[in-house]
């Protein structure tokens, strides 16, 4: 009898990867992808096999480390959230040119509705842009099965595979039927090592081959078990449902959809199946989570007279997550009774935890910055971004990982004073160190606050790459040690923090202040673990 487990989508994918012979997972934590790596870190099979499962400094280093493991024939997986793919983009796009040797799966968890993100970008565009195939599971069972197929596909076509999840898939549970683990690949080396050296002469040859392979990948998508055409008696409407959107469709038709349906979970877009659906039906409805990638593509695949409906035409919302209710409205079905009641729930905004060191840092910082009529604080991505909210209203900008220091530099060069950057310890080692090097090289007049809670707090308390070494890192980059100041952010030390801030703002050069106190949440967990 097959074994069944109740798993999150993230966990189903992680277990599928382990059972597919994974040798290493490389990742930087980011909601909603974090649980994939954490599941592997805590799984006994990973420990037994010595699977690599430590956190990387950022998504670019993770991608490159996984590419190195693939080069020597082992199966590797990279995990990140959608904006993390922006950080890894250089290595990701070029990995299509190098290709893969051991199976290489790049898992990206998109966040429609921006539950914990800066934007709603759709990672399928990266696959299309880089000419890399994309897999998009519709269910937790598919997440388990599909990652195995993705590794096989990667080795068949010698190409990385992008596997796209969304928040709802990543963080919802279902029963998953699991199989037996297969062994890891042995060490081996590419038969065509030339393509791994991206000199222009090699790349031109490889690019031509990649274009040819992409056409073959489209044929593989046509034959894929994950892309399925289902007949229906009502040919007035044909429905193309992508990934988890297929689930939303079928929730509205538990007895079976009366219209023909093309489920798409593997890309390149299987145009032959699309044309078959269009030939059968008067109109098409495209249901896809994220941006209207397929809806736009159909306008170049099908005749201009073909009526296509979806996010672009207003039947489905242009922004935010799809739901069974929004899909129901696009199908012309009456809303469920529970729908109206669900719209009255008021979301609870996030806030810094009581007792958090960031609170004490911001209390001191806001009091000092208000002493300067034109004082500006450039912040970054992390728990401390919540300093924008009441009662602090402490920051003026937050753009992307690492932007606090570099934006402070630019503002300072324009004459802004004081120009203060606030960044967390994990974000600093992720992408703040190079900005600090610019500041040192340019002699920028900025004050950098590295609010150190000794963990990657926003995503649940994962290890931070620079823990215990921030002073040495800053000194090594070239900051004058006399202007690297450490303080414990507690109410009793507020006057000391304020005095340090005033002194370093008055210093016309690069200074770094490190308020350091363990995250209140990880401190509770560590205390509980000691008392067991």
N, C-alpha and C positions, 0 to 999 in steps of 0.2 A: 504494500500500500504506500502511495506517495505521501511524503510528509508535508503538512501544511503549517504555515506560520503566519501570524498576524503582524504585518509590517507596514511601516511608512513607505511611501514611494522611494524616498532616499535610501531607506534600509533595504528594500527589495533590490534596488540597483546595486547597492554595495555587496549584498550577498551573492547576487548574480555574477558580479565581477570576481569575487573570491572563488566561486565555483567554476569560473571560466579559466582558472589558472593564473590569476593576477600575481605579479611579483612586486609591484610597487604602486602606491597611491601617493600623489603629490598634490598639495592643495594649500590655499590660504583660506581661513574661515570667512564665510560670508553667507548670510541668510538669503535664500533658503537652501543652500547647498551643504551647510556645515555637517549635518548629521551623516552624510555619506562617509566622510573620512572618520568621524567619531565611531561609527559602527564598526568599521574595519579595525580601528585602533583597539577596540574592546573585544574583538571576536577571537575565540581560541584558535581557529584555523590559521588566522594571520600570525598569531604568536608562534604556533607550532612550525609554520613554514618560514618564519623570519621575513615576512612581507614588509617592505619599507612602508612606513606609515607616519612619519614625523611631519609636522607642519613646515612649509616652506616660508621664506621671508616675504614673498609676494607671488602673484600669479604668473608673472613672466619667468621667474626662476623655476617655479613649479613646472611650467610647460617645457622649459629647456631640459630640466632634470629627467622628465618623463621621456623626452625625445632621445636622450642619451641611453636610457634603459631600453627603448625600442631598438636603437641602433645595434645593440648587442643581443637582440633576438628575444628579449623577455617581453611579456605583456605588461603594459603600464597604463595607468589612468590618471587624468588630471581633473580636479574638481574646483569649481569656482562659481560665483554668482555672475549675472550678466555683465555688470560693469567691470568685473574682474577680467573679462575677456578683452576689454579695451586695453588693460595693462599688459595682457599677454599677446596682444594682436601681432606684434612684430614676429615673434616666434611662431605663432599659430599660422599666420598667412604663409610664412616661408616653409612651414612644415609640409604644406601641400607640394612644394617644389622638391624638398628632400625626400618626401614620402616616408613610409614607415617600414620597418623590418619585422620586429615583434609587434603584435597588435597594440594599437595606441588609440584609446578612447578619451575624448575631451568632453567632460560632462559640464554643461552650463545650465544653471537654474535661473530662469527669468522670473521677474517679479511684477507681473501686470497688476495695476492698481497701486503700485509703489508702497506696499506695506512697510518696507524697510529699505527703501532705495531712492536714488535721486531721479531716476527716469524709468521709462517703460520699454526700453529698447528690446527688440526682438532678435535673438541670436541667430535665427535662421538666415538672416541677411549675411552674416559672417560666413556661413557655409557656402552660400551662393557666390559671394564675393571671392572667396578663396578657392572655389571649385572643390570643396570638401563635402562628402555626403553627410546628410543629417538624418538622425533617427529621433523620433518623437513619440514616446509611449502614450497610449490612451488609458492604460490601467496599471496598477501595481504589478499585476502578473506579467504584463508586457514589459515593464521596467526590468523585471528579473530575467525574462527570456531574451529581451532585446539586447541587453548588454553583452550577453554571450554571442548573439548573432553579430553584434557590432565588432567584437574582437575578430571573429572569423572573417567578416567583410573587410576589415582593415588589412588582414594578412593576405586575403585573396587579391585585393587591388593594390596592395602596398601603399596605403594611404591612411592618414589619421581619419577617424570618424568623430563628428560632433554629435553628442547626444543631448538633446534639449528637454529639460523639465520645466514646469512652471510651479509657482508656489502651492497651488491646490494639489497638484500631483505629488510634490515633494513632501507635503506635511499632512496628508490624509492617509488613513490606514485601510487595509483590506487583507483578506486571507490570500496567501500566495502558496501555490504548490511548488515545492523546491525539489531539485534533483541532487545527484551526487557530484562532489567536486572532481574536476579533472586535474591532472598534474600540471605543474609549471613547464614552460618551454625551457629547453636547454640553451646554454650560451651558443650563439651563432652570429655570423656577420653578413652584411648585405652582399648579394651577388653583383650589384652594380654600385660600387662605392663612389663612382664619379659623381652621381647626382647628389651626394651628401656634401659636396663642396660647391657652394653656390657662387662660383665664378661665372661671369656672363656667358662664356662659351658653353659651359655645362648647363646653365639654367635655360638657355634657348632650346637646347635639345630636350630637356626635361619638360618644358612648358608645352611643346608640341605633343609629347606623349601624354601629358596630363589632360589636354583637350580631348584627345582620342579616348582616354580612359573614362572621362566624364560622360561621354556618350554611352559607353558600356555600363556605367553605373546607373544611368537612366533606364536602360533595359533591365538591369537587375531590380530596380525599383518597381518596374511593371510586373515582374514575376514574384516579387516579395510577398511572403505570407502576411506581412504587416500592412500591406496595401490591399484592400479588399473591396470588390464591387458586389453590391447586393441588389438584386432586382426588386422592383415594387410595381404594383398595378397602376398607380396614379402617376402618369408620365407628364402631368402639367408642370411638375417641379422635380428637378434633380438636386440632390444635396451633396456637397463636397465637404466633409468634416475632417479636420486635421487634429491629430493628437487627442488631448483630453477633451476637445470640443465634441468628439464622437460620443463620449460618455454623456455629455450634457444633452445631446440629441436623443440618445436612446433612453435617458431618464424620462423623456416626454412621450416615448412610444414603447412602453414596457412589453407590449404584445408584438412589437415589430413595426418598423416604419412603413407607411403605405407608399412612399415614394422611393425611387431608385437612390441608392446611397453609395458614394465612393469614399471609403475611409482611407486617409493618407497619413501614414506614420513613418515613411521612409522617402527621402529625397536624394537625388534630383526629382522634381515633379514628374510623375509618370504620365507624360502627355498623351500617350496612346489610350490610357484608361480615361483620361479627362475628355478626350475627343469622343470616345464611346458614350460616356455619360451625356455629353452635350447633344449628340445625335439622337439620343433616346428621348430627350426632354425638351419642353418648350422654354423653360426658364431654369436658371441655376441659382442656388443659394450657397454661398461659401461661409462656413462657420470655422473660424480659426482663432486661437488664443494669441493675443499680441497684435502686431500690425498686419495690414492687409497684403501680405507678401504674395499669397496664392491668388487672391482676388485680382491684384494688379497683373500677375503673370498671365492669368487667363485671357486678359484683353489682348495679349500678344500671341496667344495660342489658338484662340477661337475666332470665328468670323465676327466682324463688327456688328452684325445684326443680332448676335446672340445676347439675350438679356441676362445680365449677371447682377446678382444682388448680394449685399453683405455689409461690411463696415463702411465702405466708401459711399454707399448709396443710402445709408441711414437705417436700414432694417435692423442692424446690430449696432450697439454703441461704439463710437470711434475710439474711446479711451476706456481704460479699466478692464478688470476681469470679466469674462463671460460668466454667466450663471445659467442653470437650467431655466430660470424665469425669463432672462433676456433672450435665450434661444427660443423659448416658447412663444414669446411675442413675435419674433421674426417668422415663426411658422404659422402665425395667424391663429393661435390657440388662445382660449380664454385663460387669464392668469389663475394660478392656484389661490385658494382662500388665504393660505398662510403668507402669501407674498406681501400683501399690504401691511400686515403686522410686522413683517421682517424689516420693512423700511423705516419703522419708527425707532429702532434701536439706535441710540446715540453712541458713536465711538468714543472710547476713553483715550485721550491723548497720552503718550508716554511721558515719563518724568524721571529725573535723576533720583536714584534710590535715597531714602533717608539714611544719613550716615556716610554717604559717598564723599570721597576726598575731592572729587571735582566740584562739589558744592562749596566746600571751604575755599578752594582755589578761586572760584568765580566770585565769591563774596568779597574776597580781598582785591581781586583784579578790578572788578567794577568800581569799587570805591576809589581806587587809585586812578583809573582811566578817566573817571568823571572829573578829576582835578585838572584835566586838560580839555579845553573846549573842543578841540578837533581830534581827540584821540580815537583811533580805530583799531578794532581787533579782528584779525583774519583767522578763522577757525578751520577745522578739518572734519574728517569723517570718523565718528566714534560716538560713544555715550555722551561725551562732552559737547556734541553738537546740540544737545538738549539745553545747553546754556542760552540758546536763542529765546527759549520760552520763559514765561513768568516763573519765578519772580526775578530772574537775573537780567534777561534782555542784554546779555553780555557780549554777543558777537555780532559782527556786521556782514560776514560772508562765510559760505561753506560751498565749495564747488566739487572737488574730487580729492582722492587720497593724495596727500602731500602738498596740496595747493596753498595751504596756510602760509608756509614759509616763503614760497616763491612769490605769492601775491603781496606779502608784506615787503619783500625786496623791491618789487616793482613800484609799489606805493611810496616807499622810502626814497627811491631814486627820483620820484616826481616831486619830492619835498614834503611828504607826509611825516608828521612827528606828533606823538609817538606812533610807531608802526609796530604793533604787537601781533605775534603769531601764536596760536594755541594748537597744539597737536598732541596726540596720545603716544604712549611708548610703542605700541605695536604699529601704529600708522607711521611713526617716525622711521622705524627700520624697514617698513614696507616701501615708502617712497618719499620720505622726508630728508634722508641723509644727503642726497644729491643737491637738494635745494639749499641745505645748510652749507655745502661746499661752495655753491655759487655765492652765498652771502659772505663767506670768508674771503673768497678770491676777489670779490668786488668791494670789500670793506663796507658792506651795507649797514646802515644805522637802524638795526632792528633788535627787538627783544623777543626771544623765542621761549615760550613756556611749554615744556614737555611734561604734560600731566601724567605722571607714571603711576598706574594702579597695578603694576606688576603682572598684567595678564592682557589678553584680548577680550575685554569685558563685554563689548556690545553683542558678541556672538556666543556668549555663554562661558567664557573663562578658559579659553585655550592658551597654550604656551605662547609667550611673546618672544620674538627672536632676540631682542636686546636686553632681556631681563638681567639686571645686575651689572650691566656694562655701558650704560648710557653716558656716564661721565667720560669713560675712556674713549668711546666712539666720538664724542664731540671734540675731545682734545685731539684725537688722531686726525680729525677732519681739519683742525687748525684753530678752533676757538681757544682764546686765551684762557688757561685754567683759572685765572683770577676772576673770570667772569662766567664761570660755570658754578652756579649756586644751587644747593640742595636744601629743601625745607620739608618738614612734615606738615601736611595740610590738615590742621585741627583748629577748632575755634580758639583754643588757648594760645595758638601760635599766629593768630591773625595779624597782630601788629608787626610781628617779625616778617611775615610774608609781605605786608604792605611796604615796609621799609626796604626790603630787598628789591621789590618791584620799582620803587622810586629811584633807588640807586642805579639799577641797571637801565632804566629808561633814560636817566641823566647821562649815562655813558654813551658816547657817540661811536658806536661800533657794534660788533656782533656779541650779544650776550645770551646765555642760556640759563633759564631757571627751571629746576626740576622739583616740583612738588610731588613727593613720593609717599603713598600710603596704599596698602593692598585694597583691591576692590572689596567692598563690603560683602558681596555675594560669594566670592571665592574664599574670603576669610571665614564665612559661616560654614562653608563646605569643608574647609581644612580643619576647622575646630571640631566639626561633627565626626570627621574621619578619625581624629586623634582619640575621641571619646568612645569609639566602638570597642 
